[in-house]
Amino acid sequence: MHSSFMPPRQVKIGDAAAFVGSTPRAIRHYHEIGLLPEPERGGDGRRRYGYEDMIRLLWIRRMADAGIALDDIRDAFTEDAASAGADSGGDGEGIAGVLERLEETLAAQEAELRRQRTVVRRMRAEGSRMGLLSGFVTERLKNLPEGSLRQADLDSLLVTERILGPLGAALQAARFVALATHPALREESDRIDDAEEALDDSVVVDDPRVARVAAERHAFESALQAVIEESGLDEDDDALCDAWDALHPATADDSGGDEDAAGLGSGRREAGSMSAVDAIGKMPYDFSPARLRCMELAEELSARDALKRSGR
């Protein structure tokens, strides 16, 4: 007994899209870019798709699902037609090159997905904000008592990581480890921060308070550095640098440049990051002239002490 069902000889665009798992809009786009030839139209002016059209649409869908760009799919069909005419019996070098590039792209995407999963796991383990910092930084901070780090600490590390990369932020983290574990230091740090913020636009640069706060900042930084050295955090810095260098060997491009002034060449900055000089020039800080002068005086005092220690 023969079935009374007779398949259609041609279908409209909606049926074609439904069969191949696409959309009418996508099929119209295939026509626009020359990937699928325009089919004949029926008496109602609508496109009609036959068997060969559907076969081509199915292959297009499979290739697109594999990640091949539409332009490359079009070139592959063109190459197949040329190969068939020449009786070469197979794909040419063009599609082979496309597939090679695609595989490289997919490998890069896999690596990016692995990186993202690592960040998500770190966020779940360490807390969302801290986990967004690099593993080099969070590893140094994760043993601190809960709540001992402030949001401002994490903000500062985030900025440093953008400017100097993960290693620069990990080295800066020693400061926040010391502050988190020495309440008296934290209290003094807060006092000096408040004094610096008080040097607003209403204070002239030669106001005596500017020099006084600069001296207090210098004394605090000296005391903080002493605590860092006594607690062995500076030795951890050396180990961090060695570990970073092992993971990121220096190259010929890492020599010289203003960004190396802090001992952090481009080989030690985050991949894809701008130079430290460029980054600093693009990061706004709303410091008054008096506060900037205070910072300069504190730096001069530090440089003077360094010269004394070196015996010059």
C-alpha positions as CSV (number, residue, x, y, z in Angstrom):
1,M,0.0,0.0,0.0
2,H,1.4,3.3,-1.0
3,S,1.4,6.3,1.3
4,S,-0.9,9.1,0.2
5,F,1.6,11.6,1.5
6,M,3.5,13.5,-1.1
7,P,6.4,15.7,-0.1
8,P,6.4,19.2,-1.6
9,R,8.6,20.0,-4.5
10,Q,9.4,23.4,-3.1
11,V,8.8,25.1,0.3
12,K,8.6,28.7,1.5
13,I,11.4,30.4,3.5
14,G,9.7,29.8,6.9
15,D,9.5,26.1,6.3
16,A,13.0,26.0,5.0
17,A,14.3,27.8,8.1
18,A,12.3,25.5,10.4
19,F,13.7,22.4,8.8
20,V,17.3,23.4,9.0
21,G,17.0,25.0,12.5
22,S,17.7,28.5,11.3
23,T,15.6,31.6,10.8
24,P,14.2,33.4,7.8
25,R,16.2,36.4,8.6
26,A,19.4,34.3,8.6
27,I,18.5,32.8,5.2
28,R,17.9,36.3,3.8
29,H,21.3,37.3,5.0
30,Y,22.9,34.3,3.2
31,H,21.3,35.6,0.0
32,E,22.7,39.1,0.6
33,I,26.3,37.9,1.1
34,G,26.2,35.5,-1.8
35,L,26.4,32.4,0.4
36,L,23.1,31.0,-0.9
37,P,21.9,31.7,-4.4
38,E,18.5,33.4,-4.7
39,P,15.9,30.8,-5.5
40,E,13.0,31.3,-7.9
41,R,9.9,32.9,-6.6
42,G,6.3,31.7,-6.9
43,G,3.3,33.4,-8.3
44,D,2.9,35.2,-5.0
45,G,6.4,36.7,-5.3
46,R,7.7,34.7,-2.4
47,R,10.9,32.6,-2.5
48,R,10.6,28.9,-3.1
49,Y,13.3,26.5,-1.9
50,G,14.0,23.1,-3.5
51,Y,16.0,20.0,-2.5
52,E,19.4,21.4,-3.5
53,D,18.7,24.6,-1.6
54,M,17.9,22.6,1.5
55,I,21.0,20.5,1.2
56,R,23.1,23.6,1.0
57,L,21.3,25.2,3.9
58,L,22.0,22.1,6.0
59,W,25.7,22.2,5.2
60,I,25.8,25.9,6.0
61,R,24.2,25.3,9.4
62,R,26.6,22.5,10.2
63,M,29.6,24.6,9.3
64,A,28.4,27.7,11.1
65,D,27.7,25.5,14.2
66,A,31.4,24.4,14.0
67,G,32.4,28.0,14.3
68,I,33.3,28.7,10.7
69,A,32.7,32.3,9.6
70,L,30.1,32.8,6.9
71,D,32.6,34.4,4.5
72,D,34.8,31.4,4.9
73,I,31.8,29.1,4.3
74,R,31.1,30.9,1.1
75,D,34.7,30.6,0.0
76,A,34.6,26.9,0.8
77,F,31.6,26.4,-1.5
78,T,33.3,28.3,-4.2
79,E,36.4,26.2,-3.8
80,D,34.4,23.0,-3.8
81,A,32.8,24.0,-7.1
82,A,36.2,24.8,-8.6
83,S,37.7,21.5,-7.3
84,A,34.8,19.5,-8.7
85,G,35.4,21.1,-12.1
86,A,39.1,20.3,-12.0
87,D,38.3,16.8,-10.7
88,S,40.8,17.3,-7.8
89,G,38.6,15.2,-5.5
90,G,39.0,17.0,-2.3
91,D,39.3,20.2,-0.3
92,G,42.0,22.7,-1.3
93,E,44.5,24.6,0.7
94,G,42.1,27.5,1.3
95,I,39.6,25.6,3.5
96,A,42.5,23.9,5.2
97,G,43.9,27.3,6.2
98,V,40.4,28.3,7.4
99,L,40.2,25.2,9.6
100,E,43.7,25.8,10.9
101,R,42.8,29.3,11.9
102,L,39.5,28.1,13.4
103,E,41.2,25.5,15.5
104,E,43.7,28.2,16.8
105,T,40.7,30.4,17.7
106,L,38.9,27.7,19.5
107,A,42.0,26.8,21.5
108,A,42.3,30.5,22.5
109,Q,38.6,30.4,23.5
110,E,39.2,27.3,25.6
111,A,42.1,28.9,27.4
112,E,39.9,32.0,28.1
113,L,37.1,29.9,29.4
114,R,39.6,28.1,31.7
115,R,40.9,31.5,32.9
116,Q,37.3,32.6,33.6
117,R,36.5,29.5,35.5
118,T,39.6,30.0,37.6
119,V,38.5,33.5,38.5
120,V,35.0,32.3,39.4
121,R,36.3,29.6,41.7
122,R,38.6,32.2,43.3
123,M,35.7,34.6,43.8
124,R,33.7,31.8,45.4
125,A,36.6,30.9,47.7
126,E,37.9,34.3,48.6
127,G,34.9,36.6,48.2
128,S,33.7,38.3,45.1
129,R,35.7,41.5,45.1
130,M,39.0,40.0,46.3
131,G,38.6,37.0,44.0
132,L,38.5,39.4,41.0
133,L,42.1,40.3,41.7
134,S,44.8,38.0,40.2
135,G,45.7,34.8,41.8
136,F,49.1,36.2,42.6
137,V,47.5,38.9,44.8
138,T,44.8,36.8,46.4
139,E,47.3,34.1,47.4
140,R,49.1,36.7,49.5
141,L,45.9,38.0,51.1
142,K,43.8,34.9,51.7
143,N,45.1,34.1,55.2
144,L,44.2,37.4,56.6
145,P,41.5,37.6,59.3
146,E,38.0,38.0,57.8
147,G,37.1,41.7,57.5
148,S,40.6,42.9,58.1
149,L,40.9,44.2,54.5
150,R,38.9,47.3,53.6
151,Q,37.3,48.1,50.3
152,A,39.7,51.0,49.8
153,D,42.6,48.4,50.1
154,L,41.1,46.3,47.4
155,D,40.4,49.4,45.3
156,S,44.1,50.4,45.6
157,L,45.3,46.9,44.6
158,L,42.9,46.9,41.6
159,V,44.4,50.2,40.3
160,T,48.0,49.0,40.9
161,E,47.3,45.7,39.1
162,R,46.0,47.7,36.1
163,I,49.1,49.9,36.1
164,L,51.9,47.6,37.1
165,G,50.3,44.2,36.6
166,P,49.7,41.3,39.1
167,L,53.3,41.3,40.4
168,G,53.2,45.0,41.2
169,A,49.9,44.5,43.1
170,A,51.2,41.5,44.9
171,L,54.2,43.4,46.1
172,Q,51.9,46.3,47.2
173,A,49.8,43.7,49.1
174,A,52.5,43.5,51.8
175,R,51.5,47.0,52.9
176,F,47.9,45.9,53.5
177,V,49.0,42.7,55.2
178,A,51.0,44.7,57.6
179,L,48.1,47.2,58.2
180,A,45.6,44.4,58.6
181,T,47.7,42.6,61.3
182,H,48.9,45.7,63.2
183,P,45.9,47.8,64.5
184,A,48.1,50.6,65.8
185,L,49.6,51.0,62.3
186,R,46.2,51.0,60.8
187,E,45.0,53.7,63.2
188,E,48.0,55.9,62.4
189,S,47.5,55.3,58.7
190,D,43.9,56.5,59.0
191,R,44.9,59.6,60.9
192,I,47.5,60.6,58.3
193,D,45.0,59.8,55.4
194,D,42.6,62.2,57.1
195,A,45.2,64.9,57.5
196,E,46.1,64.6,53.8
197,E,42.5,64.8,52.7
198,A,42.2,68.0,54.8
199,L,44.7,69.6,52.5
200,D,42.0,70.6,50.1
201,D,41.8,73.5,47.7
202,S,41.4,76.0,50.5
203,V,45.0,75.3,51.7
204,V,47.8,77.1,50.0
205,V,50.9,75.1,49.0
206,D,53.2,76.9,51.5
207,D,50.9,76.4,54.4
208,P,52.9,75.0,57.4
209,R,50.4,72.1,57.6
210,V,51.7,70.8,54.2
211,A,55.2,70.3,55.4
212,R,54.0,68.9,58.8
213,V,51.8,66.3,57.2
214,A,54.5,65.4,54.7
215,A,56.9,64.7,57.7
216,E,54.2,62.6,59.3
217,R,53.6,60.6,56.1
218,H,57.3,60.0,55.8
219,A,57.7,58.9,59.4
220,F,54.7,56.5,59.0
221,E,56.0,55.0,55.8
222,S,59.4,54.4,57.5
223,A,57.6,52.7,60.4
224,L,55.5,50.6,58.1
225,Q,58.5,49.5,56.1
226,A,60.2,48.5,59.4
227,V,57.3,46.3,60.3
228,I,57.3,44.7,56.8
229,E,60.9,43.9,57.2
230,E,60.6,42.6,60.8
231,S,57.7,40.3,59.8
232,G,59.6,38.9,56.9
233,L,57.1,40.2,54.3
234,D,60.0,41.6,52.3
235,E,61.5,38.1,52.0
236,D,58.1,37.0,50.6
237,D,58.5,39.8,48.0
238,D,61.8,38.2,46.8
239,A,60.1,34.8,46.5
240,L,57.2,36.4,44.6
241,C,59.5,38.0,42.1
242,D,61.4,34.7,41.6
243,A,58.1,32.9,41.1
244,W,56.8,35.5,38.6
245,D,60.1,35.5,36.7
246,A,59.9,31.7,36.4
247,L,56.4,31.9,35.0
248,H,57.1,35.0,32.8
249,P,60.7,34.9,31.5
250,A,62.1,38.3,30.5
251,T,62.4,39.0,26.7
252,A,64.4,41.4,24.7
253,D,61.4,43.7,24.6
254,D,61.5,44.1,28.5
255,S,64.5,46.3,28.6
256,G,64.4,50.0,29.2
257,G,61.4,52.3,29.2
258,D,59.9,54.6,31.8
259,E,57.7,51.8,33.2
260,D,60.8,50.1,34.5
261,A,61.5,52.8,37.0
262,A,59.9,50.7,39.7
263,G,61.7,47.6,38.7
264,L,58.7,46.3,36.8
265,G,59.5,45.9,33.1
266,S,56.9,45.0,30.5
267,G,57.6,41.3,31.1
268,R,56.2,41.8,34.6
269,R,53.1,43.7,33.7
270,E,49.8,42.2,32.8
271,A,49.5,40.9,29.3
272,G,47.7,43.4,27.1
273,S,48.1,46.2,29.7
274,M,49.3,49.7,28.7
275,S,52.5,51.1,30.0
276,A,52.7,52.4,33.5
277,V,53.3,55.9,32.3
278,D,50.3,55.8,30.0
279,A,48.1,54.3,32.7
280,I,49.0,56.8,35.3
281,G,48.3,59.6,32.8
282,K,44.8,58.3,32.3
283,M,43.8,57.6,35.9
284,P,42.3,60.7,37.5
285,Y,43.1,61.7,41.1
286,D,41.4,64.7,42.6
287,F,44.3,66.0,44.6
288,S,44.6,69.6,45.4
289,P,47.9,71.5,44.8
290,A,48.6,71.5,48.5
291,R,48.2,67.7,48.7
292,L,50.4,67.2,45.6
293,R,53.0,69.4,47.3
294,C,52.7,67.3,50.4
295,M,53.4,64.1,48.4
296,E,56.4,65.7,46.8
297,L,57.9,66.7,50.2
298,A,57.3,63.2,51.5
299,E,59.1,61.8,48.5
300,E,62.0,64.2,49.0
301,L,62.3,63.1,52.7
302,S,62.4,59.5,51.6
303,A,65.0,60.1,49.0
304,R,67.1,62.0,51.5
305,D,67.0,59.1,53.9
306,A,68.0,56.7,51.1
307,L,71.0,58.8,50.4
308,K,72.0,58.7,54.1
309,R,71.7,55.0,54.2
310,S,73.9,54.6,51.2
311,G,76.6,56.7,52.8
312,R,76.6,59.4,50.2
